[in-house]
Every structure is written in structure tokens, then in C-alpha cells.
């Protein structure tokens, strides 16, 4: 077995973290024989650098590919750009504002080559146009693309949720904003009764705006026979949120009735929409490990990860400015990808250690016959947004679920020619 000194001496085969001494929200992809790293200055510029060896990306001069003009809705606070190759063209998805954080929205750039020139395609948004950052693309096995991002329910900076919408093309979401006719009717046996008229027999989206101090539940009856439990997560601090539920309706008039269940829920509004009319809720910061450092409670930085037909979304949770920023996982169970009931949440799956703090906002590549996670950490405990970029190999279990281990400095073998477990034995 190679000893620690030989690992360090052979710098062509081994590296140690960080791969970038300063950086955040790292996004790296592979295209042909190059690895492309996309980042921003958090102001108005986006850069791309590339290398055949991703561990040496710091040696490559970043190329300025986008500089936002002044006086636009996207002129400032450019965050977390992500680079994709879709339909033979290059796209960058980025969040930006007019200089005020509350105006952050997602935008799309397009080019015919990795270094541009890039042209602005515009804002990418569902019908509900609220604060949005960290947009990413899922290319699903059904042949469709879906956009996933972090956003606010309304206008208050209290909670960041993950949302999903189907894509019409790389710069447009399928968003018809079709709202069904709803009429409240009087019925003393129920908390609320609604008559809803549907154009056809299909699944529709029920949106319930609510507040509750604890996890609560109400019973929904559809046409007096279909029973659905509506589960509401706690929304303290006057935090109004929206519950999303897929419901089956018959063509014509349908009666929706709400019964009291567990807990005290204040319903502030109910809307029924057609599928693809708007965004769908994918995940909320509901567990303690997702709420560290809040409010604001945070789920953000989603990235798709696939193996053998199983789809995962790896996302960041808890306050990004704390040591407790960490990764969670959503695993798709099959069925309608837009329905959050078809996703299983696990976590934390990657978190701080005694010497590594705030690991989060990951992307994924293959290099040297291994799978790698690229992520940032705070430079020191309490470092907040003063961060550096790292990468390390990870493995998979028998259920095709990623196992990231613990954030580590290395050294790491760049290929399987030097077994990873031998390197870790040397470290120990």
C-alpha cells in the first residue's frame, strides 16, 4: 500500500482539498473531454473556466461570458449560475435582482458554444411570479424536462421552499394559469364547502393557503366519497404557506368539503387549478435539521443525481450563513413527478464535522471512473459566506442511493488505480 508521502509526491494522481480557495455554489459539468466550472462574482458577472482535470480548475483562467447591463431587473446580485447543454446549445440559469433581494428571479442565457457569446432569453417563471433562486434542470426518463428552484410562498422572507414545473423549452415553463371556477356554499357540517366545476375528468391541483402553529391535518371529501388527509406543516412567526394537493375531479360540478382533524389550521384561501397551470410544491423545511439558524428556514440549491433509473434531488438545508448548512435528499418513487407525495425525503446526508463547516450546494461529475460530489464549505467555523470549493468521491448502496460520507480534506486518488479506501486508511 502506498504511504502518505508517496501519495503527496505523486501530484499527477492525487490531490487535496480545496480545489478553489475562494468560491461558492459550485457548478461543474462534463462535456466531451472537458470539465466546465460556472460561477459568478455575486454582482453582475458570470464566468466559465474549463480543464481536462477538474481538480486543477484553479489553474485555468476564468472567462467572462456575461456582464449584466445597468438598470435592468437582472443587473445585480447574480447568484449560483448553472451551465447545461440542451438540444445542442449551451444554457446558463442564474438568479439576479435589480439590487434589492426581494426582486430576485431566475433568468436564462443561451449560446452556441460554451464561451458564448451568450444572449439573454429572459426570465423563466411560472404563473406565480415570486422570489426565486437556484434553478436547475431535470431531464427525466419520461422524455420531459422539469425546472426545480428555491422560492418564497409569497412576498415574505421567512421560508424557502423547493418548487417544480414542467418545461416547454429550455427558457419557458409550461404555465397556463388556468384556475377552475370555485363557489363557497353553506354547509354547517363542514369547516368549508366548495363547488368546483371541471372541464374534464382528470387530476387537478388544490392550493390551500394557511397558517398553523403545529403540524396539523384536515379531512377533505370529494363528492362525498373520496377522502384525503391534508397534512399541514407548522408555520410559526405569521408565516403563511400554501399546501399543494393533487385531487381527482369528475367532469362537471364537484363538491369539496373540509372537516376538522388534528390541530388548529387557519385556512386563508383555496384555489383549484389545472395541472401545469403553475408551480408545484416539492419540499419545505419541515424537520429540525432543515431549520437550523432560522427563520428564515431554508431549502435551496437543488441538483439532480441519477443512477440505474433512480432519480434523486440533492438539496441544501438550514441557514446558509451557519455551520449547520447541510445536504438532504429527495428520492423519486415513481408516478407523477410533480406530486410531492411521490418523493421521499432523507437527511441529513452530508453535514459538518469537527473541522469542516457548512457543506452544501453540490453538483456532481464523473472523473477517473468514479462519481464525485463538488461542494462548498465555510473556510472556518463561523465563516458564514466566506467559502471555498471542494470535491471528493462518493459511492452508492444497493438501493442506488448515494453515500457521500463525511466532508474530507484528502488526499484523494484521482482514479481507481489508487483505491480510495487505501487513501483513507493512510489518512487514518
N, C-alpha and C positions, 0 to 999 in steps of 0.2 A: 504493500500500500504506500502511496506517495505521502511524504511527510509535509508539514505545513510550509517549510522553507521552499521545497521544490514546487509546491502549488503557487507560491508567491513569485518565484523566479520565472516560471513559465507564463508570462503575462499574455501570450497569444491564446492560451487555453482557459485561463482563469481570470476572474475579475472580482472586485469587492464593491459594495455599495458605498456611497450613492453613485448613480451614473450621471446625474446632473446635480451640482452643488446647490443650485437655486432653481426652483420650478414648482409648479402646482398643476393639478388637474391634468396629469399626463395622458396624452392620447397618441398611441403608436399603432400603425398598421403595417402589414407586409404587402407589397405588390411586386410580383415577379422576384427579382433578386435583391430588392431594396426594402429597407425599413424606413418609414416616414414618420417623423415626430412633428406634431402640430401643437403650437402653443400661442399664447398671447402675452402682451405686456400689461394686461388688465386695464388698459386705457383705450386705445383706438386702433391698435395694430395686431395683425396675425402673421405668424412666421411658420415656415416649414423647413426642416432640415432632414437629411437622409443619409443613410450609411448601409453598407452591406453587413456590418456588425452592430447590432443595436446597443451593445454595451459601450460602444465608442461614439455614441451620438454627440457627446460633449465636444468632440474634436471637430465636428462639422459646423461650418458657418451657417447660422440660420438665415433664410432668405425671406425678406419682407414680401408677402403676397397680397396683403390687403391693408390699406390705410383708410379708415372711415373719413368722409368729408365732414366739415363742421356744420352745425346747425340742423342735423337730422335726428330722427328718433333713435338711431343706432350709432351715434357719434362717440359715445363714451362707455366706460365700464364694460369693455369687451371681455367676456369670460368664457373659459372652457371650450375652445373650438374643437370640433371633431371632424376628421377627414374621412371621406368614403369614396370608393369608386363604384358608381352605379350606372348601368347601361352605357358603359364606355366613356363616361365623363367623370370629372372629379368634383366633389361637393364638400363644402365646409359648412357645418351647422354651428352657429355661435349665438350666445346671448349678448345683448347690448342694450344701452339705455340712452336717454337724452341728457344724462348727467345726474338724474335722480333715480335711486334704486327702484322705487315703486313703478317705474316705467320699463323695467327690464322685460324684453320679449325675445323670442327666438327668430333668427334670420338665416337665410341660405345664400351661399355663394356658389357659382358654377364656373368650371373651366374645362378646357380640352386637354390640359396637361397638368401635372402635379404642381408646377410652379407658376401656373397661370398663363396669361392674365385672367384674373377672376372678375366675373360680373355679378352684381347683386341681383338675385332673383326676387327678393322681397322678404316680407315677414311670413313665417309659417305658423299658422294659428288655427285653432278650432273656432266654432261659433262663439264660445265663451272666451273672450279675449282678456285674460288676466295675466298677472306676473308670471313669467316663465323663464327657466334657465335649464342648462344641462341636457339639451335634446340629443337623442340618439336614434339610430335606425335599426329595426329588427327585420331581417329578411327571413320570413317564416316558411316552413315546409309546405304551406298551402299555396305558395306562389305569390303571396301578397307581401307588401311591406307595411310596417307599423312604426309609428313615431311614439317614443316614450320620453317624457320630460318631467322635471320637477316644477311644481307651481303652487300658487295660493288658491284656496277655495274662492275667496272674494278679493277684497282690497286691503285686508289687514295682514301685517307681517307677524303672524302668530304661529302658523304651521305650514310646512311644505309637504305636499303630497306628491305621489307619483301618478301621472296620468298617461293614458294611451289612446291613440286614434289611428284609424286606417289611413294609409297614404294613397292619394290618387296618382301622384307622380313625385319625384324627389323634392319638389318645392311646394306641394299643395296637399292638404289633408282633405279626406272625404268628410264634409261637414255641411249637411243640408239645413240644419237648424229647424227641422220640421217638428213642431210642437202639436200634440193632439189636443182636441177640444175637451176641456175638463169643466165639470159643473158640480159645485158642492151642493149636496142635498141634505135635508134634515132627517136624522135618524137617531133617536135618543139611546139606542142600544150600543152605539159605537162612539169612539172619540172623534172620528171623522168619516164621512161617507162621500164618495165622488162618483159621478157618472162620467165615463170616458168613452169617446167614440173612436173606433179604429177603422182604418180603411180596408184592412185585410187581416186575416188570421195570421199572427206572427208573434215573435218576441219583441217587446218594447222596453224602453229604459225608464224606470221610475226614479225620479230625483226628489229626495226629501231633505229640505233644509231644516236644521235642528240645532238645539243646544241641550246638553245634559252634563251633569257633574260626575257621572259614573257610567260604567258600561251598562247599557240598558237594552231592552228588547220590546218590540210591539208585534202583535199578530196582524198580518194582512190577509184578508179573504178576497178572492176574486170570483165574482159571480156566485158567492155563497158556498163555494165548494173547494176551491183551491186555497190552501193555507201556506203562507210563507212567513217565517220568522225574520223580522227586520232587526238586525243587530247594530246598535249604535255605540261607537266608541266615545269615551269621555272627551268633553270639550270644555275644560275649565277656562277661566280668565275671559269670560264673554266671547268665547271662540266659536262662532257659528260655522258649521261644516255642512257638507251635503253627502247624504247616503245615496249610493247608486245601487239599483237592483234590477236585474233582468226579469221581466214578468211576461207571461203568456196572455195574450188577449185574443178574443174572437172578433171576427168582422162584425161591425155594428156597435151597439151600446153595451158597455161593460160596467158593472158596479164594483168599485173598490171600497172596502170597509176596513178601518183600522181599530183594533182592540187593544186595550191596556195589557201590558205584560209585566216585565220586570224593570224597576227603576222609573225615574221621572224624566220624561222626554218632552221638551217644548218644541213642537213642530211649528216652523215659521213659514213653510211654504211647500207645496207639492206640484211637480211638473211631470208630465209623461211625454217622452219624445220617441221618435222612430230611431231604430238602430242607425248608426253612422251620422246621426244628426249633430253630434257634438262629441266632446271628450268623454272618456270613461275613466272612472277612478280605478287605479291599480293597487295602490298601497298607501297606508297612512302610518305615521309614527305612533304606534299603539302600545309598544312594550317599553319597559323601563330602560332597556339598553338602547332604544331609539330616541330617548328623551333626555339624555344626559346634557347638562348645560343649558336647558331650555326653561321657559319658552324664549325664543322661537324653537318649536320642535321640528326636526329636520329628517326628511328622506330625500336624497338627491343623488346626482352622479350615476344614473343607471347605465349599464353596459351589458349587451347580450353575450352569452357564452354557451356554446353548443358542444355536445358530444353524443355520437351514435343516436341521433334523432331526438335527444332530450334537450330542451331549451331552458336555460336559466337566465335570470337578470340579476347581476351583482350590483348592489347599490350602496351608497354611503348613508350612515345614520348617526344621529346626535349632532350636537353643535360643532361646526367645522373649526371653530376657533379654540376648541378644547382638546386636551389629551385623549378624550374618550371618543373622538371621531373614529368610526369603525365601519366594517362592511357587513351587510346582510345579504341574504339570497332569496330570490323568488324562483320557484320551480314550476313550470307549466305542466299541468296534469292532463291536458287534453280537453277537447270541446271548443267552446267559443273563447278565443284568445282575449277578447275584450271584457270577459266576465271575471271579476276578481275572485270569485268563488272557485275558479279553475286554476288558481295559483296557490302554492304552498309556501309560506314564509318560514325561513330558518335563520337563526343568528344568535349572537354574532358569529361570523365565520372567519373573521380576521380582525384582530384587535391589538391594543397596545401591550407592550411588555415592560419589563423593568428599565429597559434602555431605549425603546422605540415608542414614539408617541404620535397619536392621531393618524394611523394608517388609513388611507381612503382614496376615493376617486380613481378607480382602477380601469385599465384597459388590458387587452390580452393578445399575445402573439405566440407563434411557434418559432423556435430557433434551436438549431443543433439537435433536432429530433426530440425536443422537449416542449412542454407547454409552460409559458411564463406569464406571470402577473406583473404589470408595470403600475406603480402606485406612488403616492407621495406620503411623506411623514413630516411632522414638525421637526425642526433641527434640534430641539431640546425641549424638555418638559416646560410647558407654559409658553412655548414658542408661537402659538396661535397660527397665523397665516404666514409665518416665516418658515418656508418649507423647502424640501429637497426631494428629488425623484430617485426611486429605487426600482429594481426588478429582481425577481427570484423565481426559480422553477416551482411548479406545483404538480400534484398527482391527482388521480381520480380513484374513487372507490368503486365497488362492484355495481353500484346503482347509477353509475355515470354522473356522480355528484363530485364537484371539485373539492379537494382538500388542500387548503393554502398553507397550513401550518402556522408558524409564527413569523412576524417580520424579523428579518435577519440581515446582518451586515455582510456575511460571506466569510471566506471566499467561496465562489460558486464556479463549478465547471461549466464551460460554455457548451459542451456537448456530452453525450452519453459515453464518450471514450473515457472520461473520468467519471466514475459513478458518483452521483450526488450523495449517496449515503456515506461513501468513503470520505468525501469532503467534510460532511457534518461530523463524522467520527473524529476527524483531525481537529475540528473546532472544539469538540468536547474534551 
